[in-house]
Amino acid sequence: MKRIEWLGTSLNTVRDFPQDARLMIGQELQLVQAGFMPTDFKPMPTVGAGAYEIRVREGNQYRVIYVAKFSDYVYVLHAFIKKTPKTAKPDLDTAKSQYATLLKRKKS
């Protein structure tokens, strides 16, 4: 089972989500750690190759963007509450930036 590495403020953001949303996100991430796809997800090619968004609808809409294509870890790039029908540009930019930083780190 892969370990999880939380990048940026993603862990603190998820910790601020309500308990039910945190539980659901935890269950979805356990599936990913075991090599399965989450039950409700969307590919996020605009973030980067192999990036996906876990979607949790528990009152509000909670999102976690991650990448699991590497053999060592599941990297959580960004977590946020989705407030508009389309993912907000600042959220996409944060996830892209975290992904770019991760790729640079893995090359060195």
N, C-alpha and C positions, 0 to 999 in steps of 0.2 A: 504494500500500500504506500502510495506517495505521501510525503509530508506536505503541509501547506506553508507557504511563505506569504505573509501579508505585506504588501508594499504600500508605501506612503501612509496615509491616514485610514486605509481601508478597515483595519481591525477596530480602531476606535469608533469609526462610523457604524460598523455592524453592532458593536457593543451598545450603541445608543438607540438601536432599533428596539421596538417592543419585543417582549419575550417570545411570543408566537412566531414573529418574523425571524428572529434569531434561530429558533429551533428549526424552522423550515429550511433556512439557509444552511444550517449545519448538516441537515439530512442530505440536502442536494450536494454539498461539497464532499460528503462521505462517499456518495456515488461516484463522483469524479475521482476521488482518491483511489477508489477500487478499480478504476479503468472504465467506468460506465458513463453514459451521458446523463445529465440531470433530467428530471421529468418535464420541466418547463424551461426551455432555453431558446436562444437565438444566436446564430453566428454573427460575429461582429468584425467583418473583414476590413471595415474602415479603421478599426483600432490596430489590427495587425493579423498576420497569418496565424490561424489557430486560436484566435480570441473568441470567447463566447460570453454571453450574458445569461446569468441565471435570473429568472423572473419569479418573484414571489408576490402574490396578491393577497395581502392580509390586512384589510382596511385600506391602507395606502398601497402603493406599488413600490416594492423594494427591489433593488437591482444590485447584482455583484458581477463585475466583469473579470474574467479570469483567463489564463492560458495554461493548458496542461500538456502541451506537445513535447515538452522536455522530459527526459527520463527521471530526473531527480525530484522535482517538486511540482505541485500545483501552485501557480503564482496568482494571487488575488491582486489585480491591478487597481481596482477602484470599486467602491460601494457608495450607493446614493439612493435617495428617495426620488422616484420619477414623478414629476408633477405636470408634465405636458405629454401629448400623444407621441411626439417625436423626442428621442433622447436629446437633451440639451447639449449644445456645443461645448460649454465648459466641462461637462462630464466626459464627453468624447475626448476632448483635448487632454484632460487629466489621465485618462486610461492610455491614450497614445503616448504621452510623455513617460508614463511609468513603464510601458512596454519598450520604448526606445532605450531607456536607462537600463532595463533588464538585459536587453540584447548587447549593449555595450559592455556591461559587467560580465556577461557570459563569454565574450570574445577575449577578454583580457586574462 
